[in-house]
């Protein structure tokens, strides 16, 4: 089986992300897949009054890179 983890979630911190990765590794699953949160332009969440997704490209890259490096080190 596989665990899918998402990064760039509203309010998610680097510490939250590292904890999620740690728990997934502790479960000793054969496969862990990392995905960024993507909000489609025409979705309800993309409306300006509901748009809480405000991570920069650099922040998303940080989550992605940390995730890959963390998993490679285990």
Steps between C-alpha positions, in 0.01 A plus 500: 500500500595861462476820704438829318610814684408852395701812568407865467180448698348810659677572828747216455841572648836342426478330841156359409641371173800335664272336758278361223805360324630350824170325575481363145856363525424342840209310340758328277281504189648391167424829325454863603395754238523877549264745330457877512152637562363634174188711486332514162417846369127439468457326835320648797833529685649728233245775565678807634297516821580134578854484368716404797761331288782747513828310495763639267674287240809502721303373799346219296845410371624492861225254602574284196876500552475431873267210431728343243811547713328365810380186323837443331673515840283221646 
